[in-house]
Amino acid sequence: METILINDILPILVIMILGYIFGKLRFFDNDQRQGLNKLVLDVALPAALFVSIVKATREMLVSDLTLTILSVVGVVGMFMLSFVLCKVLFHHTTQEAAVCALIAGSPTIGFLGFAVLDPIYGNNVDTNLVIAIVAIVVNAITIPIGFYLINLGQEKDKAKAKLASAGASVAAKVSDAAQTGAKAVASAAAETDGQKAAEACGYKDEGLLAEAKTKLHDVLTPKGEVDVAASSNRGNAPARKMNPNVAAIVNALKQPVCWAPLLAVALVIIGVRFPAELDPCFELIAKANSGVAVLAAGLALSTVKFSLSVETLWNTFFRLILTPAVFVVAGILCGMAGDGDKLSMLVMAVALPPAFSGIIISSRYNIYVREGASSVAVSTVGFAATCILIVWLMPIITKMFG
């Protein structure tokens, strides 16, 4: 346990603190910080996810259906519960709640999975199976769902913005008509001259229109967040009308961090083995993922005021206490208590600190940054205690119900 704390948890905290110091000293400007986020989110993280998933096999997924089903239902269920509670309890927008779920509802299984589970349970088939299945669920299911919800929320904001724009236009015209004077309107009406009435109502006041445009921008991009769908380098193609749900799915699937793990899962399911000789081509850039992601998390934290708020504490409780407790109960009900080590591995895997991909997405698109960065920092520190608690408590629980 001491080895885990020193070799795995401590480096995370040190690099995160280093990123925080760099941010406060303005060692990186905003463009450079966003460049680091883009490097992780669009290059390093997709490569890391792809390599980690394609190493799995169909046999692994079907070798323990109880473990696979519990992992899928449990991880996705807790992800969605975090999303809903964030909206209901703390009144966040859809996109903010989605980022919250990516942080509070997702463990950093790809980075800490082997580092934590191997020293405790040993490097064996069961350990690799648990880590592989949980990693596939987190990276190939919850991340695409998160991006879909972010895009869906922003599409809804765009629809509201169009309504606000129409309302502002009508209000401006009404105000302009009033500015032309009741006399002109009355005269046009008296003469039943539709042309004059149209001219009276069509008069444009530049000040009112400028104010309406400012309000429209505020509605369209709440709190300065970046539009995910418009953040690619493909230029500004003319927008086509599309169902918001379909548009959200399409925009999510355009992101490398979404389609890369889905492609890997598809290869695993159809039985295509990725050539091991090509692993180094992806692993070289994938190795940059964890370190740069943690550094970027510290940079993100430096841009906002650290918040040890009720919401931060709730996210920490949800990630480190509530989620593993739900899996303990579900595992017992599914009959996994008889295989104590495997249930203990699963509980430890889902109790890991928040996925760093969540804070990278948060920082990249300026959504839920303060609460997200604070939750990552507090949860990472708190994991040192919950890790010891799980190691001590799970043998007792499995003996009682096994």
GISULTA-V541556 format. One record per backbone hydrogen bond with DSSP energy under -1.0 kcal/mol. NH is the residue of the N-H (numbers start at 1). CO is the residue of the C=O. Records with the same first field share a line. If there is no record, write none. Layout:
# GISULTA-V541556
NH = CO  CO
This chain:
# GISULTA-V541556
5 = 1
6 = 2
7 = 3
8 = 4
9 = 4
10 = 5
13 = 9
14 = 10
15 = 11
16 = 12
17 = 13
18 = 14
19 = 15
20 = 16
21 = 17
22 = 18
23 = 19
24 = 20
25 = 21
26 = 23
27 = 22
33 = 29
34 = 30
35 = 31
36 = 32
37 = 33
38 = 34
39 = 35
40 = 36
41 = 37
42 = 38
43 = 39
44 = 39
45 = 40
47 = 43
48 = 44
49 = 45
50 = 46
51 = 47
52 = 48
53 = 49
54 = 50
56 = 53
61 = 57
62 = 58
63 = 59
68 = 64
69 = 65
70 = 66
71 = 67
72 = 68
73 = 69
74 = 70
75 = 71
76 = 72
77 = 73
78 = 74
79 = 75
80 = 76
81 = 77
82 = 78
83 = 79
84 = 80
85 = 81
86 = 82
87 = 83
88 = 84
89 = 85
92 = 86
97 = 93
98 = 94
99 = 95
100 = 96
101 = 97
102 = 98
103 = 99
104 = 100
105 = 101
108 = 353
109 = 107
112 = 108
113 = 109
116 = 112
117 = 113
118 = 114
121 = 117
122 = 118
124 = 122
128 = 124
129 = 125
130 = 126
131 = 127
132 = 128
133 = 129
134 = 130
135 = 131
136 = 132
137 = 133
138 = 134
139 = 135
140 = 136
141 = 137
142 = 137
143 = 138
145 = 141
146 = 142
147 = 143
148 = 144
149 = 145
150 = 146
151 = 147
152 = 148
153 = 149
154 = 150
155 = 151
156 = 152
157 = 153
158 = 154
159 = 155
160 = 156
161 = 157
162 = 158
163 = 159
164 = 160
165 = 161
166 = 162
167 = 163
168 = 164
169 = 165
170 = 166
171 = 167
172 = 168
173 = 169
174 = 170
175 = 171
176 = 172
177 = 173
178 = 174
179 = 175
180 = 176
185 = 181
186 = 182
187 = 183
188 = 184
189 = 185
190 = 186
191 = 187
192 = 189
193 = 188
194 = 192
197 = 193
198 = 194
199 = 195
200 = 196
201 = 197
202 = 198
209 = 205
210 = 206
211 = 207
212 = 208
213 = 209
214 = 210
215 = 211
216 = 212
217 = 213
218 = 214
219 = 215
220 = 216
221 = 217
224 = 221
225 = 222
226 = 365
231 = 228
247 = 243
248 = 244
249 = 245
250 = 246
251 = 247
252 = 248
253 = 249
255 = 252
258 = 255
259 = 255
260 = 256
262 = 258
263 = 259
264 = 260
265 = 261
266 = 262
267 = 263
268 = 264
269 = 265
270 = 266
272 = 267
278 = 275
279 = 276
282 = 279
283 = 279
284 = 280
286 = 282
287 = 283
288 = 285
289 = 286
292 = 288
293 = 289
294 = 290
295 = 291
296 = 292
297 = 293
298 = 294
299 = 295
300 = 296
301 = 297
302 = 298
313 = 309
314 = 310
315 = 311
316 = 312
317 = 313
318 = 314
319 = 315
320 = 316
321 = 317
322 = 317
323 = 318
325 = 321
326 = 322
327 = 323
328 = 324
329 = 325
330 = 326
331 = 327
332 = 328
333 = 329
334 = 330
335 = 332
336 = 331
339 = 336
343 = 339
344 = 340
345 = 341
346 = 342
347 = 343
348 = 344
349 = 345
350 = 346
355 = 106
358 = 355
360 = 356
361 = 357
362 = 358
363 = 359
364 = 360
365 = 361
367 = 362
372 = 368
373 = 369
374 = 370
375 = 371
376 = 372
377 = 373
378 = 374
379 = 375
380 = 376
381 = 377
382 = 378
383 = 379
384 = 381
385 = 382
386 = 382
387 = 383
389 = 385
390 = 386
391 = 387
392 = 388
393 = 389
394 = 390
397 = 393
398 = 394
399 = 395
400 = 396
401 = 397
402 = 398
